[in-house]
Amino acid sequence: MPLEREPSDHPAHPPVPLPGTLVVDTQRGDRVGEFRGVAGPYWSLRPVRGGAEWEADPAHVRPADAREHLHAATAIANRRSAGEWL
């Protein structure tokens, strides 16, 4: 007889993305970041527009969609054209 699993309070963790993959942290207002690596139970994400990395709970991270990829690419291009280092 198969065992029934109790419902979890936490969503399942997604697979670890490759470094540089754009993802969205849903616990921080759908903030888009570049995956940098694993830091203990968290994932390190870097803001696309620059700034300090932050740690996100992998259960609340999803892949960026096409619109978010385009928005991030535009932000990067704008910073480069302004002479800012990324």
N, CA, C and O atoms as a GROMACS GRO file, in nm:
protein
  344
    1MET      N    1   0.084  -0.117   0.000
    1MET     CA    2   0.000   0.000   0.000
    1MET      C    3   0.089   0.124   0.000
    1MET      O    4   0.175   0.137   0.087
    2PRO      N    5   0.070   0.215  -0.097
    2PRO     CA    6   0.154   0.335  -0.104
    2PRO      C    7   0.125   0.429   0.013
    2PRO      O    8   0.012   0.443   0.058
    3LEU      N    9   0.230   0.493   0.058
    3LEU     CA   10   0.217   0.589   0.167
    3LEU      C   11   0.176   0.724   0.109
    3LEU      O   12   0.225   0.766   0.004
    4GLU      N   13   0.087   0.792   0.178
    4GLU     CA   14   0.049   0.926   0.137
    4GLU      C   15   0.142   1.025   0.206
    4GLU      O   16   0.171   1.013   0.325
    5ARG      N   17   0.187   1.121   0.130
    5ARG     CA   18   0.273   1.224   0.186
    5ARG      C   19   0.187   1.334   0.244
    5ARG      O   20   0.084   1.372   0.188
    6GLU      N   21   0.231   1.385   0.357
    6GLU     CA   22   0.162   1.498   0.416
    6GLU      C   23   0.192   1.624   0.335
    6GLU      O   24   0.303   1.639   0.284
    7PRO      N   25   0.095   1.713   0.322
    7PRO     CA   26   0.123   1.837   0.249
    7PRO      C   27   0.236   1.914   0.316
    7PRO      O   28   0.244   1.921   0.438
    8SER      N   29   0.321   1.971   0.234
    8SER     CA   30   0.435   2.046   0.285
    8SER      C   31   0.399   2.193   0.301
    8SER      O   32   0.322   2.249   0.223
    9ASP      N   33   0.457   2.256   0.403
    9ASP     CA   34   0.439   2.400   0.421
    9ASP      C   35   0.525   2.479   0.324
    9ASP      O   36   0.502   2.598   0.302
   10HIS      N   37   0.624   2.413   0.264
   10HIS     CA   38   0.717   2.479   0.176
   10HIS      C   39   0.706   2.420   0.036
   10HIS      O   40   0.698   2.299   0.020
   11PRO      N   41   0.705   2.506  -0.068
   11PRO     CA   42   0.703   2.454  -0.204
   11PRO      C   43   0.832   2.376  -0.232
   11PRO      O   44   0.934   2.397  -0.165
   12ALA      N   45   0.826   2.288  -0.328
   12ALA     CA   46   0.944   2.210  -0.365
   12ALA      C   47   1.053   2.301  -0.420
   12ALA      O   48   1.024   2.402  -0.486
   13HIS      N   49   1.178   2.266  -0.392
   13HIS     CA   50   1.290   2.344  -0.444
   13HIS      C   51   1.310   2.312  -0.591
   13HIS      O   52   1.312   2.196  -0.630
   14PRO      N   53   1.325   2.414  -0.673
   14PRO     CA   54   1.351   2.390  -0.815
   14PRO      C   55   1.495   2.342  -0.834
   14PRO      O   56   1.578   2.355  -0.743
   15PRO      N   57   1.526   2.286  -0.952
   15PRO     CA   58   1.664   2.244  -0.977
   15PRO      C   59   1.757   2.366  -0.978
   15PRO      O   60   1.715   2.477  -1.013
   16VAL      N   61   1.880   2.345  -0.939
   16VAL     CA   62   1.978   2.454  -0.934
   16VAL      C   63   2.010   2.498  -1.077
   16VAL      O   64   2.050   2.416  -1.160
   17PRO      N   65   1.992   2.629  -1.107
   17PRO     CA   66   2.022   2.678  -1.243
   17PRO      C   67   2.172   2.694  -1.264
   17PRO      O   68   2.251   2.689  -1.170
   18LEU      N   69   2.208   2.712  -1.389
   18LEU     CA   70   2.347   2.740  -1.423
   18LEU      C   71   2.381   2.884  -1.382
   18LEU      O   72   2.295   2.971  -1.388
   19PRO      N   73   2.505   2.909  -1.342
   19PRO     CA   74   2.544   3.047  -1.311
   19PRO      C   75   2.517   3.139  -1.430
   19PRO      O   76   2.543   3.104  -1.545
   20GLY      N   77   2.463   3.257  -1.399
   20GLY     CA   78   2.430   3.354  -1.503
   20GLY      C   79   2.285   3.348  -1.548
   20GLY      O   80   2.239   3.437  -1.619
   21THR      N   81   2.212   3.246  -1.507
   21THR     CA   82   2.071   3.233  -1.544
   21THR      C   83   1.989   3.340  -1.474
   21THR      O   84   2.008   3.366  -1.355
   22LEU      N   85   1.898   3.402  -1.548
   22LEU     CA   86   1.809   3.501  -1.487
   22LEU      C   87   1.693   3.431  -1.419
   22LEU      O   88   1.627   3.345  -1.477
   23VAL      N   89   1.671   3.469  -1.293
   23VAL     CA   90   1.563   3.413  -1.213
   23VAL      C   91   1.490   3.525  -1.142
   23VAL      O   92   1.536   3.639  -1.139
   24VAL      N   93   1.375   3.492  -1.086
   24VAL     CA   94   1.292   3.591  -1.016
   24VAL      C   95   1.269   3.544  -0.873
   24VAL      O   96   1.227   3.431  -0.849
   25ASP      N   97   1.298   3.633  -0.778
   25ASP     CA   98   1.275   3.607  -0.636
   25ASP      C   99   1.135   3.658  -0.602
   25ASP      O  100   1.113   3.778  -0.592
   26THR      N  101   1.041   3.566  -0.585
   26THR     CA  102   0.902   3.605  -0.561
   26THR      C  103   0.878   3.658  -0.420
   26THR      O  104   0.774   3.718  -0.394
   27GLN      N  105   0.973   3.635  -0.328
   27GLN     CA  106   0.959   3.690  -0.193
   27GLN      C  107   1.005   3.834  -0.186
   27GLN      O  108   0.984   3.900  -0.084
   28ARG      N  109   1.066   3.884  -0.289
   28ARG     CA  110   1.115   4.023  -0.291
   28ARG      C  111   1.049   4.102  -0.404
   28ARG      O  112   1.116   4.173  -0.478
   29GLY      N  113   0.921   4.087  -0.414
   29GLY     CA  114   0.846   4.165  -0.513
   29GLY      C  115   0.882   4.131  -0.657
   29GLY      O  116   0.888   4.220  -0.741
   30ASP      N  117   0.905   4.004  -0.686
   30ASP     CA  118   0.942   3.959  -0.820
   30ASP      C  119   1.069   4.026  -0.871
   30ASP      O  120   1.079   4.063  -0.988
   31ARG      N  121   1.164   4.041  -0.782
   31ARG     CA  122   1.294   4.101  -0.816
   31ARG      C  123   1.374   4.005  -0.904
   31ARG      O  124   1.392   3.888  -0.870
   32VAL      N  125   1.421   4.056  -1.018
   32VAL     CA  126   1.498   3.975  -1.112
   32VAL      C  127   1.645   3.979  -1.074
   32VAL      O  128   1.700   4.085  -1.043
   33GLY      N  129   1.708   3.863  -1.076
   33GLY     CA  130   1.850   3.855  -1.045
   33GLY      C  131   1.918   3.748  -1.128
   33GLY      O  132   1.853   3.660  -1.186
   34GLU      N  133   2.048   3.757  -1.131
   34GLU     CA  134   2.130   3.658  -1.201
   34GLU      C  135   2.177   3.556  -1.097
   34GLU      O  136   2.233   3.594  -0.995
   35PHE      N  137   2.154   3.429  -1.124
   35PHE     CA  138   2.196   3.325  -1.032
   35PHE      C  139   2.348   3.321  -1.028
   35PHE      O  140   2.413   3.315  -1.132
   36ARG      N  141   2.405   3.324  -0.906
   36ARG     CA  142   2.551   3.324  -0.889
   36ARG      C  143   2.602   3.194  -0.828
   36ARG      O  144   2.714   3.152  -0.858
   37GLY      N  145   2.522   3.130  -0.743
   37GLY     CA  146   2.567   3.006  -0.681
   37GLY      C  147   2.484   2.973  -0.559
   37GLY      O  148   2.390   3.044  -0.523
   38VAL      N  149   2.522   2.863  -0.495
   38VAL     CA  150   2.452   2.815  -0.376
   38VAL      C  151   2.531   2.858  -0.253
   38VAL      O  152   2.653   2.842  -0.248
   39ALA      N  153   2.460   2.911  -0.154
   39ALA     CA  154   2.521   2.954  -0.028
   39ALA      C  155   2.443   2.888   0.085
   39ALA      O  156   2.346   2.944   0.136
   40GLY      N  157   2.486   2.769   0.124
   40GLY     CA  158   2.413   2.694   0.227
   40GLY      C  159   2.277   2.655   0.173
   40GLY      O  160   2.268   2.597   0.065
   41PRO      N  161   2.170   2.686   0.246
   41PRO     CA  162   2.036   2.651   0.197
   41PRO      C  163   1.979   2.755   0.099
   41PRO      O  164   1.868   2.738   0.048
   42TYR      N  165   2.053   2.860   0.074
   42TYR     CA  166   2.003   2.970  -0.010
   42TYR      C  167   2.077   2.978  -0.143
   42TYR      O  168   2.182   2.916  -0.162
   43TRP      N  169   2.020   3.054  -0.234
   43TRP     CA  170   2.084   3.083  -0.362
   43TRP      C  171   2.130   3.228  -0.360
   43TRP      O  172   2.058   3.315  -0.312
   44SER      N  173   2.249   3.253  -0.410
   44SER     CA  174   2.301   3.390  -0.422
   44SER      C  175   2.257   3.445  -0.557
   44SER      O  176   2.279   3.385  -0.662
   45LEU      N  177   2.195   3.561  -0.551
   45LEU     CA  178   2.147   3.628  -0.672
   45LEU      C  179   2.208   3.767  -0.680
   45LEU      O  180   2.229   3.833  -0.578
   46ARG      N  181   2.238   3.810  -0.801
   46ARG     CA  182   2.297   3.943  -0.824
   46ARG      C  183   2.197   4.026  -0.901
   46ARG      O  184   2.142   3.979  -1.001
   47PRO      N  185   2.170   4.148  -0.859
   47PRO     CA  186   2.076   4.233  -0.932
   47PRO      C  187   2.126   4.262  -1.073
   47PRO      O  188   2.246   4.285  -1.093
   48VAL      N  189   2.037   4.260  -1.167
   48VAL     CA  190   2.073   4.286  -1.307
   48VAL      C  191   2.125   4.428  -1.323
   48VAL      O  192   2.216   4.452  -1.403
   49ARG      N  193   2.068   4.522  -1.250
   49ARG     CA  194   2.109   4.663  -1.262
   49ARG      C  195   2.229   4.697  -1.176
   49ARG      O  196   2.266   4.814  -1.165
   50GLY      N  197   2.289   4.597  -1.114
   50GLY     CA  198   2.404   4.621  -1.028
   50GLY      C  199   2.361   4.635  -0.884
   50GLY      O  200   2.244   4.653  -0.853
   51GLY      N  201   2.457   4.626  -0.796
   51GLY     CA  202   2.429   4.637  -0.655
   51GLY      C  203   2.473   4.512  -0.582
   51GLY      O  204   2.536   4.424  -0.640
   52ALA      N  205   2.439   4.507  -0.455
   52ALA     CA  206   2.482   4.396  -0.370
   52ALA      C  207   2.401   4.270  -0.399
   52ALA      O  208   2.281   4.274  -0.424
   53GLU      N  209   2.472   4.158  -0.395
   53GLU     CA  210   2.404   4.030  -0.409
   53GLU      C  211   2.314   4.007  -0.289
   53GLU      O  212   2.334   4.067  -0.183
   54TRP      N  213   2.214   3.922  -0.306
   54TRP     CA  214   2.129   3.885  -0.195
   54TRP      C  215   2.107   3.734  -0.198
   54TRP      O  216   2.132   3.668  -0.300
   55GLU      N  217   2.062   3.681  -0.087
   55GLU     CA  218   2.034   3.539  -0.077
   55GLU      C  219   1.883   3.518  -0.081
   55GLU      O  220   1.807   3.590  -0.018
   56ALA      N  221   1.843   3.416  -0.159
   56ALA     CA  222   1.701   3.388  -0.176
   56ALA      C  223   1.672   3.242  -0.141
   56ALA      O  224   1.756   3.154  -0.162
   57ASP      N  225   1.555   3.220  -0.089
   57ASP     CA  226   1.510   3.084  -0.061
   57ASP      C  227   1.473   3.020  -0.196
   57ASP      O  228   1.384   3.071  -0.264
   58PRO      N  229   1.539   2.912  -0.235
   58PRO     CA  230   1.513   2.850  -0.366
   58PRO      C  231   1.367   2.811  -0.388
   58PRO      O  232   1.322   2.804  -0.502
   59ALA      N  233   1.294   2.786  -0.281
   59ALA     CA  234   1.152   2.750  -0.295
   59ALA      C  235   1.069   2.867  -0.347
   59ALA      O  236   0.957   2.847  -0.394
   60HIS      N  237   1.124   2.989  -0.341
   60HIS     CA  238   1.051   3.107  -0.385
   60HIS      C  239   1.120   3.175  -0.503
   60HIS      O  240   1.108   3.296  -0.523
   61VAL      N  241   1.193   3.096  -0.581
   61VAL     CA  242   1.261   3.147  -0.699
   61VAL      C  243   1.207   3.073  -0.821
   61VAL      O  244   1.192   2.951  -0.818
   62ARG      N  245   1.179   3.148  -0.927
   62ARG     CA  246   1.132   3.087  -1.052
   62ARG      C  247   1.215   3.141  -1.167
   62ARG      O  248   1.278   3.245  -1.155
   63PRO      N  249   1.215   3.069  -1.280
   63PRO     CA  250   1.288   3.120  -1.397
   63PRO      C  251   1.224   3.250  -1.447
   63PRO      O  252   1.103   3.268  -1.436
   64ALA      N  253   1.306   3.339  -1.500
   64ALA     CA  254   1.254   3.463  -1.558
   64ALA      C  255   1.182   3.430  -1.689
   64ALA      O  256   1.226   3.343  -1.764
   65ASP      N  257   1.072   3.500  -1.715
   65ASP     CA  258   1.000   3.478  -1.840
   65ASP      C  259   1.058   3.568  -1.950
   65ASP      O  260   1.151   3.645  -1.924
   66ALA      N  261   1.005   3.558  -2.070
   66ALA     CA  262   1.059   3.632  -2.185
   66ALA      C  263   1.055   3.783  -2.163
   66ALA      O  264   1.150   3.853  -2.199
   67ARG      N  265   0.949   3.834  -2.104
   67ARG     CA  266   0.938   3.978  -2.078
   67ARG      C  267   1.045   4.023  -1.980
   67ARG      O  268   1.105   4.129  -1.998
   68GLU      N  269   1.069   3.944  -1.877
   68GLU     CA  270   1.170   3.978  -1.776
   68GLU      C  271   1.311   3.970  -1.835
   68GLU      O  272   1.398   4.050  -1.799
   69HIS      N  273   1.334   3.874  -1.926
   69HIS     CA  274   1.464   3.867  -1.995
   69HIS      C  275   1.487   3.993  -2.078
   69HIS      O  276   1.596   4.050  -2.076
   70LEU      N  277   1.385   4.036  -2.152
   70LEU     CA  278   1.397   4.155  -2.236
   70LEU      C  279   1.420   4.279  -2.150
   70LEU      O  280   1.504   4.363  -2.185
   71HIS      N  281   1.349   4.292  -2.042
   71HIS     CA  282   1.364   4.406  -1.951
   71HIS      C  283   1.507   4.410  -1.895
   71HIS      O  284   1.568   4.517  -1.887
   72ALA      N  285   1.559   4.294  -1.856
   72ALA     CA  286   1.695   4.287  -1.802
   72ALA      C  287   1.798   4.322  -1.908
   72ALA      O  288   1.893   4.396  -1.881
   73ALA      N  289   1.781   4.270  -2.029
   73ALA     CA  290   1.875   4.300  -2.138
   73ALA      C  291   1.876   4.448  -2.170
   73ALA      O  292   1.982   4.505  -2.199
   74THR      N  293   1.760   4.512  -2.165
   74THR     CA  294   1.752   4.657  -2.190
   74THR      C  295   1.823   4.734  -2.079
   74THR      O  296   1.894   4.830  -2.107
   75ALA      N  297   1.804   4.693  -1.955
   75ALA     CA  298   1.871   4.760  -1.843
   75ALA      C  299   2.023   4.749  -1.856
   75ALA      O  300   2.095   4.846  -1.832
   76ILE      N  301   2.072   4.632  -1.894
   76ILE     CA  302   2.216   4.611  -1.912
   76ILE      C  303   2.268   4.698  -2.026
   76ILE      O  304   2.373   4.762  -2.011
   77ALA      N  305   2.198   4.702  -2.138
   77ALA     CA  306   2.240   4.783  -2.252
   77ALA      C  307   2.242   4.931  -2.216
   77ALA      O  308   2.333   5.003  -2.257
   78ASN      N  309   2.144   4.977  -2.141
   78ASN     CA  310   2.139   5.117  -2.100
   78ASN      C  311   2.257   5.153  -2.009
   78ASN      O  312   2.314   5.261  -2.021
   79ARG      N  313   2.292   5.063  -1.918
   79ARG     CA  314   2.406   5.090  -1.829
   79ARG      C  315   2.536   5.093  -1.907
   79ARG      O  316   2.622   5.177  -1.882
   80ARG      N  317   2.550   5.002  -2.002
   80ARG     CA  318   2.673   4.999  -2.084
   80ARG      C  319   2.684   5.127  -2.167
   80ARG      O  320   2.792   5.185  -2.177
   81SER      N  321   2.574   5.172  -2.226
   81SER     CA  322   2.578   5.292  -2.310
   81SER      C  323   2.608   5.416  -2.227
   81SER      O  324   2.659   5.515  -2.280
   82ALA      N  325   2.576   5.412  -2.098
   82ALA     CA  326   2.606   5.524  -2.009
   82ALA      C  327   2.748   5.515  -1.955
   82ALA      O  328   2.791   5.601  -1.878
   83GLY      N  329   2.821   5.410  -1.994
   83GLY     CA  330   2.960   5.396  -1.952
   83GLY      C  331   2.977   5.333  -1.815
   83GLY      O  332   3.085   5.339  -1.757
   84GLU      N  333   2.870   5.273  -1.764
   84GLU     CA  334   2.880   5.210  -1.632
   84GLU      C  335   2.937   5.070  -1.647
   84GLU      O  336   2.908   5.000  -1.745
   85TRP      N  337   3.016   5.030  -1.551
   85TRP     CA  338   3.076   4.896  -1.550
   85TRP      C  339   2.979   4.799  -1.486
   85TRP      O  340   2.921   4.828  -1.381
   86LEU      N  341   2.961   4.682  -1.549
   86LEU     CA  342   2.873   4.580  -1.493
   86LEU      C  343   2.954   4.464  -1.440
   86LEU      O  344   2.897   4.368  -1.389
   0.00000   0.00000   0.00000
